[in-house]
Structures are given as structure tokens and as C-alpha cells.
């Protein structure tokens, strides 16, 4: 009486392209995510691994915690860092964040 009848609507025509524009947008977004997020992270991890394998006695390094020192001993998993004269600290190789240029610690 007061409520009109509800009829199901017919499906809209998808057009000549179908869902192609949606797929193109999705593939484009995935490509952008790869080049902006994933690829730089993989590159940084590769550089970090190369740096850890190349550590040698005499290198000047900075740890993740900010400790700066000179490498005195290198094992398979650990590194001894001299932070002051006569004081060595043993850390894991993964705790080394970066290498410093030679002679950096002499000026400190």
C-alpha cells in the first residue's frame, strides 16, 4: 500500500574493455611499490652483507648502538672493537651499521 515494489536491477554493461583498466591500475601500483619499497631494501641488505664479509683488522666502524671504534679482531660471527686505548668490546657482525673512512677516529 505505502511501500512500492522493489525490483532487481539488471547488470550494467561492462563495456568493450571489461575489467582491463582495473587490472592495468593494479599492475601499475604493484610496479611502483616494487621500485619504491622492495628494491631499495634488497639493495641495502646486499650492501650490508658485503660490508660485513669485508670487515678486517684496522677498519673503523660504527655499531647500531652508536659506538665508534677500530676493529682489532674478526671471527666468523663476532668482531672485537677497540673503543678506547686498552678497552675492547665484542659485538656480533650484524651489530655493525657502517664503516667510517680511514682516519676518522683520529680527529675525535
Backbone as numpy.savetxt, mean C-alpha at the origin, in Angstrom:
# Nx Ny Nz CAx CAy CAz Cx Cy Cz
-65.12 1.09 -4.04 -65.93 2.26 -4.04 -65.05 3.52 -4.04
-64.27 3.77 -2.97 -63.39 4.93 -2.94 -61.99 4.62 -3.46
-61.62 3.33 -3.50 -60.29 2.91 -3.92 -60.39 2.42 -5.36
-59.52 2.95 -6.22 -59.55 2.53 -7.61 -58.76 1.23 -7.77
-59.00 0.52 -8.80 -58.32 -0.73 -9.06 -56.86 -0.46 -9.45
-55.96 -1.31 -8.97 -54.53 -1.19 -9.31 -54.21 -2.24 -10.35
-53.63 -1.83 -11.43 -53.27 -2.73 -12.51 -51.73 -2.76 -12.62
-51.19 -3.93 -12.94 -49.75 -4.08 -13.11 -49.30 -3.33 -14.36
-48.13 -2.70 -14.26 -47.62 -1.97 -15.40 -46.83 -2.92 -16.29
-46.81 -2.62 -17.54 -46.02 -3.43 -18.47 -44.55 -3.00 -18.36
-43.65 -3.93 -18.67 -42.21 -3.63 -18.60 -41.85 -2.59 -19.65
-40.99 -1.66 -19.25 -40.55 -0.63 -20.18 -39.57 -1.23 -21.18
-39.59 -0.72 -22.37 -38.68 -1.20 -23.40 -37.26 -0.78 -23.05
-36.32 -1.73 -23.04 -34.94 -1.45 -22.66 -34.20 -0.67 -23.75
-34.74 -0.59 -24.89 -34.09 0.16 -25.97 -33.20 -0.75 -26.79
-32.52 -0.16 -27.74 -31.69 -0.93 -28.65 -30.41 -1.42 -27.97
-29.90 -0.69 -26.97 -28.63 -1.05 -26.35 -28.79 -2.01 -25.17
-29.96 -2.14 -24.63 -30.17 -3.03 -23.49 -29.47 -2.46 -22.26
-28.67 -3.28 -21.56 -27.96 -2.84 -20.37 -26.52 -2.47 -20.64
-26.16 -2.26 -21.90 -24.77 -1.96 -22.27 -24.21 -0.72 -21.59
-24.93 0.39 -21.53 -24.36 1.57 -20.85 -24.04 1.30 -19.37
-24.87 0.52 -18.71 -24.62 0.19 -17.31 -23.34 -0.64 -17.15
-23.12 -1.57 -18.04 -21.93 -2.42 -17.98 -20.68 -1.60 -18.26
-20.76 -0.68 -19.22 -19.62 0.17 -19.55 -19.25 1.04 -18.35
-20.22 1.59 -17.68 -19.96 2.41 -16.49 -19.32 1.58 -15.40
-19.81 0.37 -15.17 -19.27 -0.51 -14.14 -17.82 -0.89 -14.45
-17.53 -1.24 -15.70 -16.16 -1.60 -16.09 -15.25 -0.38 -15.95
-15.74 0.79 -16.31 -14.95 2.01 -16.16 -14.62 2.31 -14.71
-15.58 2.13 -13.82 -15.34 2.37 -12.39 -14.32 1.37 -11.84
-14.41 0.12 -12.26 -13.45 -0.88 -11.81 -12.04 -0.56 -12.30
-11.92 -0.08 -13.53 -10.61 0.30 -14.07 -10.02 1.48 -13.30
-10.83 2.45 -12.98 -10.36 3.60 -12.21 -9.91 3.15 -10.82
-10.66 2.29 -10.17 -10.28 1.78 -8.84 -8.95 1.04 -8.92
-8.74 0.26 -9.97 -7.49 -0.48 -10.11 -6.31 0.47 -10.21
-6.41 1.48 -11.09 -5.28 2.37 -11.32 -5.08 3.38 -10.19
-6.11 3.68 -9.41 -5.98 4.67 -8.34 -5.65 4.02 -7.00
-6.15 2.83 -6.74 -5.98 2.23 -5.41 -5.09 0.99 -5.40
-5.36 0.04 -6.23 -4.71 -1.27 -6.14 -3.30 -1.23 -6.70
-3.11 -0.69 -7.86 -1.79 -0.69 -8.51 -0.72 0.06 -7.71
-0.99 1.27 -7.19 0.03 1.94 -6.38 0.39 1.17 -5.11
-0.60 0.51 -4.52 -0.34 -0.27 -3.31 0.57 -1.46 -3.63
0.34 -2.13 -4.73 1.19 -3.24 -5.13 2.61 -2.77 -5.45
2.73 -1.61 -6.07 4.04 -1.06 -6.40 4.81 -0.73 -5.12
4.14 -0.13 -4.14 4.79 0.22 -2.87 5.22 -1.05 -2.13
4.40 -2.10 -2.14 4.76 -3.35 -1.47 5.98 -3.99 -2.13
6.07 -3.91 -3.45 7.21 -4.46 -4.17 8.49 -3.68 -3.83
8.40 -2.35 -3.76 9.55 -1.53 -3.40 10.01 -1.82 -1.97
9.05 -2.01 -1.05 9.37 -2.31 0.34 10.09 -3.66 0.45
9.61 -4.65 -0.29 10.24 -5.97 -0.27 11.66 -5.91 -0.81
11.86 -5.18 -1.90 13.19 -5.02 -2.49 14.13 -4.33 -1.51
13.64 -3.29 -0.82 14.46 -2.57 0.14 14.85 -3.47 1.31
13.94 -4.29 1.80 14.25 -5.19 2.92 15.28 -6.24 2.54
15.21 -6.75 1.30 16.17 -7.75 0.85 17.56 -7.14 0.64
17.62 -5.84 0.34 18.90 -5.20 0.03 19.56 -4.57 1.26
18.95 -4.70 2.45 19.55 -4.12 3.65 20.93 -4.71 3.90
21.89 -3.86 4.22 23.25 -4.30 4.47 23.84 -3.49 5.62
24.92 -3.98 6.16 25.61 -3.30 7.25 26.05 -1.91 6.78
25.79 -0.91 7.62 26.17 0.46 7.29 25.04 1.30 6.73
23.91 0.68 6.35 22.78 1.46 5.84 22.14 2.24 6.97
21.67 3.43 6.68 20.96 4.25 7.65 19.47 4.13 7.38
18.69 3.78 8.43 17.29 3.46 8.24 16.41 4.15 9.28
15.11 4.16 9.00 14.10 4.64 9.92 13.10 3.51 10.12
12.74 3.23 11.38 11.76 2.18 11.66 10.36 2.77 11.60
9.37 1.90 11.68 7.97 2.34 11.67 7.69 3.22 12.88
8.36 2.95 14.00 8.17 3.74 15.21 8.92 5.06 15.20
9.72 5.33 14.18 10.42 6.59 14.07 11.85 6.56 14.58
12.35 5.39 14.97 13.72 5.28 15.45 14.66 5.31 14.25
15.66 6.18 14.33 16.64 6.30 13.26 17.95 5.72 13.74
18.63 4.98 12.87 19.90 4.41 13.26 20.63 3.79 12.08
21.80 3.22 12.39 22.64 2.61 11.38 22.60 1.10 11.57
22.42 0.35 10.49 22.36 -1.11 10.54 23.75 -1.65 10.86
23.82 -2.52 11.89 25.10 -3.11 12.27 25.16 -4.61 11.97
24.02 -5.30 12.06 23.97 -6.73 11.77 22.67 -7.04 11.05
22.73 -8.01 10.13 21.54 -8.41 9.38 21.42 -9.92 9.43
20.25 -10.41 9.86 19.91 -11.83 9.82 18.82 -12.03 8.78
18.28 -13.26 8.71 17.20 -13.52 7.76 15.96 -12.69 8.07
15.57 -12.61 9.34 14.33 -11.93 9.71 14.56 -10.66 10.52
15.75 -10.50 11.14 15.99 -9.40 12.07 17.15 -8.53 11.62
17.16 -7.32 12.18 18.21 -6.36 11.89 18.61 -5.68 13.20
19.92 -5.53 13.43 20.39 -4.78 14.58 20.68 -3.36 14.13
20.12 -2.38 14.86 20.29 -0.98 14.52 20.99 -0.28 15.67
22.06 0.43 15.37 22.75 1.21 16.38 22.10 2.59 16.43
21.42 2.88 17.56 20.69 4.14 17.69 21.56 5.22 18.34
22.52 4.81 19.15 23.53 5.72 19.68 24.78 4.90 19.90
25.88 5.55 20.20 27.13 4.82 20.32 27.03 3.79 21.45
27.19 2.51 21.08 27.14 1.42 22.04 25.75 0.90 22.35
24.72 1.43 21.73 23.34 0.99 21.97 22.77 0.41 20.69
22.46 -0.91 20.73 21.86 -1.58 19.57 20.44 -2.00 19.91
19.60 -1.91 18.92 18.21 -2.35 19.04 17.96 -3.36 17.93
17.40 -4.53 18.31 17.05 -5.54 17.32 15.60 -5.35 16.92
15.34 -5.28 15.64 13.98 -5.16 15.11 13.80 -6.15 13.95
12.56 -6.45 13.64 12.28 -7.28 12.48 12.47 -6.45 11.22
12.81 -7.11 10.13 13.00 -6.39 8.87 11.73 -5.66 8.44
10.58 -6.21 8.77 9.32 -5.59 8.38 9.09 -4.27 9.11
9.83 -4.03 10.20 9.67 -2.79 10.96 10.46 -1.64 10.35
11.26 -1.90 9.34 12.02 -0.84 8.67 11.10 -0.17 7.65
10.88 1.13 7.81 9.98 1.82 6.89 10.71 2.40 5.68
11.94 2.90 5.89 12.65 3.48 4.76 14.14 3.57 5.04
14.89 3.71 3.96 16.33 3.92 4.06 16.61 5.41 3.90
17.59 5.88 4.62 18.00 7.27 4.51 19.23 7.37 3.60
19.43 8.53 3.01 20.66 8.72 2.22 21.89 8.63 3.12
22.99 8.17 2.57 24.24 8.05 3.34 24.64 9.41 3.91
25.06 9.40 5.18 25.52 10.61 5.83 24.44 11.43 6.50
23.21 10.97 6.47 22.10 11.71 7.08 22.25 11.78 8.60
22.65 10.70 9.22 22.72 10.65 10.67 23.93 11.40 11.23
24.91 11.69 10.43 26.07 12.45 10.91 25.68 13.88 11.22
24.70 14.40 10.52 24.29 15.79 10.73 23.34 15.94 11.90
22.83 14.84 12.46 21.90 14.94 13.58 22.61 15.05 14.90
